[in-house]
Amino acid sequence: MCTLDGCGSHEHLGPPPKATDEDRRLFLKGAVALPLAVILADPMLAHAAGAMLDKVTITTPEGDKMMAEIAMPATLPAPTVILIHEWWGLNDQIRAVAAEYAKQGYIALAVDLYGQPPATTPDGAKALMAGLDPVKATRKLQSSVEFLKNHKDSTGKVGSVGWCFGGGWSLNTALATDVDASVIYYGNVKKTPEQVATLTAPLMGHFGTLDKSINKEMVDGFERSLRIAGKSLYKIYWYEADHAFANPSGGRYDGEDAKLAWDRTMAFFGHHLS
């Protein structure tokens, strides 16, 4: 069961890094940069970072519309990345991560697959997730890829990344489109060889050995499906951590592993999207 403190049964690994009052004051004035983990762990700072994004509308060929938010880097043209939220929905945490991707040199598009305010309770998140139409969600992500490929400031390269619910949808995006690279953070990867046959993008996955739901049995099965389908451009990383270990706002945060996963992701995107 997932809660706002994370998922699974691993013991709390200790509080994430905290900003001081002076850190907050200087950050809000734009006078200092802070580590991403510090920003994400502080609701005020995460909201401030996420507020820098601009809203855009993605329209599918069928006429369905999705609001998304975009962060632009200082140097253009630039490669692009789609960020797909956790089961809570598009919240300040994901917006702040998008802002960080922009600082790293990417046009970052944070999509909103729900089209509703983000949940703050597990029951609320379950309801949002249960109400998702997977066919429409796939079309919205396909249209998002096209939006980024054709963006006037894009190099034409597109990556996808998602966490938990969004991790599974990052994989789905790679199966349904021709993205150039895809990253999965502890997302549902239960797929048959037939389902992964359409994969053309290099793939990276980050998973926790203590995760009770997105577990080794599932991930091993996914790797078998990839091998049977003749896919070899993938790398799976395991961390001695629980579900949601990269989320500093939750109780399963593992700072060392989160940084390692981030560094690996940045290197992966840097290689495939440059």
N, C-alpha and C positions, 0 to 999 in steps of 0.2 A: 504493500500500500504506500502510495506517495503522499507526502504532506508538504507544507511549505518549508519544512526542515529537510526535505530530501526524500529518498526512497530506500527501502531495505532496512537491515538490522545492524549495520556496522556502527560501532560506537562513535560518538561525536569526536572529531579529530582536533578540536580546539577552535577558538574563534578565528575568523579571517582577519587580515590586517585591517586596522582601523585608522581613519583619518582623524587628525587633531582638529580643534576648532580653527587653528591658524591655517592648516591645510585646506579646510573647506573655504575659508575666507579668500585665500589666494587663488584657489581653483575657480571659484565663482567669479572672480574678477578677471580670470584669464591670465593670471600672472605666473601660474605654475602648472606643470603637468604632473599627474599622479599615476601610479601603476593601475592597470585595468582592474585588478582584484580589489584594490582599495575603493575604486569608483563603484564597482558592482555591489560591494558589501554595504554601501552607504546610500539609502534611498534618495537623499537630497542630491548627492553627487550624480547618481545614475540618472535621475530625472533631468538634471542640468545638462549632462552630456547628451542625453537622448533628445533634448529639446532643440538641438542644432540640426536635426534632420528636417527635410522638406517632404510634404505629402505629394504623392503621385497616384494616378489612377491607371490600373492595368485592366484592359478590356479584352475578353476572349472573343474568338470569331463568332461565338453564339450570342454575344452581347452581354454576358455576365461581367460585372465590374468588381474589382477588388482594390481597396485602398492599400497602398504600401508607403513606406517611407524611405527616403534615399539620402545617403551621406556622400559628399563629393570630396575627393582628395585635392591637395594643393596643386599637383602636377597632372596635366591632361595632355593627350588622351591617356586613359588608364584601363587596365583589366578590371573585370567586374566580378562581384560575388553576391549570390542570393543567400540571405540568412533566414532560416525557418525556425520559428519559435517553439518553445516547449509546450506542453499541454495546457499551460495557463493562458496562452494567447500572446499577442504582441504587447509586451510590457516594456517598462523603462530599462530593464536589464538587457533585453535584446537590442533595443535602440542604442544603448550605450556601447554594446559590442560592435554594432554597425559603425558608430562614430569612431571606434578604435580601428576598425578595418580601413576606414577612410584615411586615418592618420598613417596607416601602413602603406598607403598608395593605391587603394582599391575604390572603385565606385561600388558602394555597398547598398544593396536593396533589401530592406527588412520587410518581408511580406506579412500579411495578416489573413490567414486562411479562414478565420472565423467570421470576421466582419462584425465583431461584437466586443464590448469592453472585456479586458482580460479578467480571468477568474482569480480569486484570492483564497479559495477553499478547494479541497480535493473534489467535493461534490459538484462545485461549480465547474471545475475543469473537466470532470467526467461528462457533464451535460454538454459542454461545448464540443468536446471531442465526439460524443455520440451523435451530435447534430451535423457533423461534417459529411458532405456528399463527396465521396472519393473521386468520382468521375469529374465533378466540377472543380475539385481541388487540383486534380492533375492538369486540367485545361488551364487553370489560372497559373500554374507553375510553368507550363509550356509557353504561355503568353508572356510570362515574366522573363523567361530566357530570351525570347524574341525581342522583347523590349530592351534588354541590356545589349544584345548583339547589335541592335540597330541604333542604340543611343549615340547621339552626335559626338559625345566625348569618349566613347568606348573604343578599345582596341579590337573588339570583336571576341575577346576571350571571356568565358563565363565559368565560374565555379559555383558550387553549392555547398552549404554547410548547415547542419541543424543539430539540435540537442533533444534527446529523449523522443517525444512525439515528432519533433522536427528532424531528428536524426533519421528516423524511418522515412520521412518525406524527402530528405536529401537524397537518399538512395532511390526512392521512387522517381525523383526528378531526373536522376542519371539514367534510369531505365526508360523514361518516356521522352527524353530530349537528347540533344547532342552536346551537353556541357563538356567542358574541357578537363574538369577535375571535380571530384565530389568527396566530401568529408562527413563522416557519421560519428556523432558523439552518442554512445550508448542508446542507439535507436533500434527499433524492431527490424531485424534482418531475416526473418523467417521467409525464405524464398526457395522455390523449386528451381532446378536447372533450366526449365522452360521459361520461368519468369525472369531469370537473369540473362537470357540469351541475347537480349537487346542492348546489354551494357557495352558501351564503347569507351567510356571515360576511365582514366585511372582513379582508383578508389583508395581512401584511407579510413580506417575505423579505429576508434578509441573506446575500450571497454574495461569495466572493472571486475576483478575476480570475485568481489564480494556482492555483486549485483545478483539478486534473487530472480529477477524476471528476464532481463536481457543477459542471459547466462552463457556459460561456456558451451553447453549443449546446443543452444540456438546458434551461436556464432560458428561453432565447428560445422554444424549442418549447412550454414551459409557458405562456408569455405568449400565444402564438398560440392555444393551446387555450382559454385564458380568454377571449380576444377572440371567437373563433368561438362560444363558448358564451354570449356576451352578458354576460360578467362584467366589471365595471369598478371594483369596490371593492377594489383591490389596489395595493400599492406595492412595487416591487423596488429594493433598494439594493445597489450594487456597491462593494466596497472593494479597494484595491490590497493584497491579503492572500491568504493561503492557507487551505485547509481548516482548521477548528478554530482560527481566529484569535482567538476569544473565550475560549479555554481557557488560563488562566495556568499550568496544570500541564503544558502541552505545549510543544514546541519551535517551534511556529508561532504563538505568541501575539503579537498586535499590540495593544499597550495603547491606542494612540490610536483605532484603529478599533473595538476592543472597547468602549471607553467611548462612542463615538458610536453604535454599534449599541444599547447599553444605554439611552442617553438617548432614542433614537428609539422603542425598544420601550416604555419607561415612558410616553412621551407618547402613544403609540398606545393602550396599554391604559387610560391615564387618560382618554382621550377616549371610547373605546367601552365601557368597563366602569363608568364613573361614573354 
